Amino acid sequence: MNSDGYSNLSKDEVFLISKAEFDRLQLITGAYARTLYNSNRKAADVLSRLTNKGRLIQIQRGKYLLVPIKAPNQQWSPNEYEVAALWMGEAPYYVAYFTAFNYWGFTEQIPQTVYIANLKMNEKKTIGKIKYEAVKIDRKKYYGIKTIVVNGTKVCISDKERTLVDFVCKPLGSINNIETVMKNFVSPNNKGIDLDKFVRYLIKYPVISVRKRAGFFMEKAGCAQAWLDKLKNNLGPQNSYAALDPDKPTRKGPVDRTWRIIDNR
């Protein structure tokens, strides 16, 4: 490709890209393209050709991400958080789970998939070269969200304390990783977590076993008694016990009567 970036593009294709860049658009929709041409068919054809040439990245039907004209083909990829926001559009969502665990430093592992909790859909797709997974959640679990700005795009992500709740609910790898994270972020000498907020989030979370699991590991990490007592008052029925590791089929193991946990590790 020549340095001007236009050498393999037709006049109609150049018109769409240059107009979109003039309008400072990251996201091009089918509706936008139709305003530029006299024919809906022509607009669809131009979008298709630009996608095939790598000048647009299709996010979903009728939504395309504009590849900067100066970027050589196959040598540019969009920021995955921006794509998550553009894909979700107006749907309530937040960047979640493994992706958020890495963002907040609960793990150094680089996620191979961008996870997006939302109130609309379950769907997996590859956009550009990156895998995305949208996970539909109950509205009762949609809280503790903050907005960050990535390259000028507003992106919703679970805040640090809400992310830790998700970590307790869906631990990465071994259940013992929860214990490690608690020691690193919840222990008395660590200022990494707002414990008041974290406990409030745990009590609000509509799965009691998550509170029990969190309390069990918080106590082992040496968390202050005041926070533990708040959780103990919200553990549900006295005769209800939860398995520490929800992914193991067995419920056999030592019983912790304080937290009503069966240590089935």
N, C-alpha and C positions, 0 to 999 in steps of 0.2 A: 504493500500500500504506500502511496506517495505521502509526503509529510502533511499535505493538506487534509488527509483523511476522507476525501470525497471521491477518489478516483474510480472506485467500483460501484458508485451509486448513480442511479438515474436522476434526472431533473426533478421528478416528483418526490423521490426519496430524499434528496437534498433539501427540498422545500419543507418537508415535514420536520426533519431534524433541525434545520436552521431556525424554523419558526418556533419549535419547542424550546430550543436553547435561548432564543430571544425572549421568550415568555418565562424563562427560568423554571421550566417544568422538569421535575424528576420523573413524574409518573405521566404517561400518555395513555389516554383512554380511547376506546373506539369512538366515543361521542366526540372527543376533541378532533380526532382525525377526520371525521365526517364533516366537521365545520370547514375544513380546508379544501375540500374537493366537491365537485358538483355531483359526484356519484358515490353512493354507499359502497358499491362494488369496488370502485377504484380505491377507496379508503382502506377497505379490507385487504385488497391486493397489495397495497404499499406496506401495510403493517406486516403482512405475511412475508414479503420479500426482505424487509429490514430485519425481521426476526431470524430468517434463514441466513442472512449475511452477518449476524452477530452484532448488529447495531441497536437492536432492542432485545430485552430479556422479558419473556412473558411471565407474569406473576400468576395470572389466571385469565380466563376468557375476558377479553375486553380491557385488560389492564397490563401495561408494558412499562418496564423500566428503561429509561434512555441511557445508553452507553455513551460516555463522552466522546465527541467526534475525534479528539486527539488520541484516544486510546486504541492501540492496535488490537485487532481481533484476537480473542483468546488470552489476552494479557491484562484484563481488567475484570474485577468482580465487585459487586456492590457490598456495602457493609450489611452483615446479616441482620443486625438490629433494625436498620432502616427498612429492609425488605419485609421483616415481620410486621412492622407498623403499616407499611403500604399494603400488604396483603390483607391485614385485618380491617383496614379502613375504619368505618364507624362502629364496628363490633367491639364491645368491651373485651379487653384482653390484657394479658401481661406476659412478658418474657419470663419463663419459669423453669423449674426443675433443674436438670443438669446444667443448662445454660446459665441460669441465675446462680447456681452453686459455684460455678467457676468465676462469675462476675464478682461475687462477694468474697471470694477467697476461701470457700469451704473445701475446695479441691483444686489442685493444680492441673488435673487432667483436662485436656482440651476436648470439648464435646464435638462429636461427629455430626450431631443433629441439633438444630435450633428448636427448642421446645416453646410452645406458645399456649398457655392456658387461656381459655376464652369461653364465652357464654353462647356460642353459635354452632360450632361444628367440630367433628372429629375428621381429620384429613391428613394424609401424608403426601408430600410432593417434593420434587427437586426443582429449585429455581436457580438458574445458572449452574453452578457445580456444587451447590450446598443443599443438604437435606433439611427439610422443615417438617415438624409434626405439630399440628393443632390438636389440642386435647380439650374437649368440652367438659366444663366443671359446673357444679351446682352453684347457683347464685349466692348461697350462704358462704361459700368459700372465696367469694370475690371481694377481698378487702386487703388493706396493707399494700396499696399500690403507689408507686411514686413515678414521676416523669423525669426522664433524663433527655438531654438533647444530643443527638449524634449527627454531625455534619448538617446541622440546621433542621433536622427532623425530630419531632417529639416522639419519644418511645416510652411506652409503659413497661415497667418492670416491678416485680415484687421487691419491697424494701428489705433490708437486711434481716429484720426480725421475722417478717412474713416468709422469707426464703428459708429461714431456719425451721419454721413450722413445717414447710413442705419437705425439708430434708428429713425431719423426724418421721413424717408420713411415708415418704418414698426415699429411703436412704440409698446412697450411691454405693453399690457393691455390698460388702458385709455390713450387718447390723452394727458391728463394733465400730464402724466409722462414725456413728452418732456419738459414741463415747469420746472418740478422739476430738471431734468438732466441739463438743461441750467443754472438754478440758481446755481447748484453745480459745474459746470465745465466751464461756459462761463462768469460768472459775473466778474466785474472789479477786485475784490479782489482774484480771483481764478486763479492759474497758470496751471490748469489741461489740457488745450487745446491750441495748437498752432493755434491761430485765423487766421493768414495769410494762413496757410495750409488749415484750415477748410473752409474758404471762397472760396479759389481756388477750393477745391473739390466740394463745392456746385455749383459753377458756371459751373464746368465741367460736373456735373451730368445731364443726358439727360431728366430730368423730372422737368419742371419749377415749378410745384406746391410744390416740396420739398424745393426749395429756398424760396418761399413765406412763407411757414409754418415755416421754420427755422428763417427767418428774423423776423417774428411776435413774436416768443418766445425769440429770442435773444434780441430784443428791450425791452421786458418785464423784461428780466434778467439784464438790464442795460449795455449791451455790448457797447463798445466805438463806437461813431458815424462814425468813418472812415471805420470800417468794415461793418456797416449797409449801408453806402452810396455805397460801392462796390456792395453789393447785389442788391440794388435798381436799379442799372443800368442794371440789367440782369433779369428782371422779365417778359419779353415778351410783347405782345400786351397790350396797355393801357386798352382795354375793356374786358380783360380776367381775370376772378375771379376764385379762387379755394376754395373748402370747406376745412375748417381747419381739420375736422375729415372725412377722406375719407371713413371710414367704416359705416358712418351714411347715410341712404338713403335721408334724407332731406337736402336741401341747404338753409334753412331758418335760419336767425339769424342776429346779428349786422354785419355791413360791415366795414372793415378796408380798407380805400382807399389807405393808404400808401403802404400796402403790398398786396393789391388786394385779400383780404381774407374774406370769409364769415364765421363768428364764429358760426358754427352750433352745438356746444357742447350742 
